[in-house]
Amino acid sequence: MSLKSLFLTMVPTDKIIKNMEFPACKNCIYYKPSFLNNDFTSTFNKCYKFGEKNIITDKVTYNFADFCRNDDTKCGKEGKYFKKEKNIKFKIFRHKIISNFPLSLPIMLIIINLIIKVLFGK
C-alpha cells in the first residue's frame, strides 16, 4: 500500500462543511484588521465597505465585518460585495508587524542600549 493510498483511506470523503462556497472576509480588499489586536481574523475587525460618516466631525465609523456578513442588506452570507485582495500575504505580514510593534519596542530599546554600551563603553 502506497503512502498516498494510506492517506486517502484516513481522510473522510463524506464531509459536509457549511458555507464552503462563500468567500472569507479576510481575503477581501475591504477587510481591515485592527492593529490594536494581533489576530488578523478577529471578530472585532472592520469592513471598509460599510460605515457611517458623522456629518459634524467628518469621521467615518466602519461596521464590523461579521455584522456585514450576517446582514443581507449589506454583504450577506454570500459576500455579494467581495473583491479578492491580491496581496493577502503582504497584508497579513504588515498587520503582524504593526500590531506587535508595541510589544517589541521595549525589547528593541534594550538591545539598542546594550549595543551602545558595548560599542562605546558607556
C-alpha positions, 0 to 999 in steps of 0.5 A: 500500500502506497503512502498516498493510498494510506492517506486517502483511506484516513481522510473522510470523503463524506464531509459536509462543511457549511458555507464552503462556497462563500468567500472569507472576509479576510481575503477581501480588499475591504477587510481591515484588521485592527492593529490594536489586536494581533489576530488578523481574523478577529471578530472585532475587525472592520469592513471598509465597505460599510460605515457611517460618516458623522456629518459634524466631525467628518469621521467615518465609523466602519461596521464590523465585518461579521455584522456585514456578513450576517446582514443581507442588506449589506454583504450577506452570507454570500459576500455579494460585495467581495473583491479578492485582495491580491496581496493577502500575504503582504497584508497579513505580514504588515498587520503582524508587524504593526500590531506587535510593534508595541510589544517589541519596542521595549525589547528593541530599546534594550538591545539598542542600549546594550549595543551602545554600551558595548560599542562605546563603553558607556 
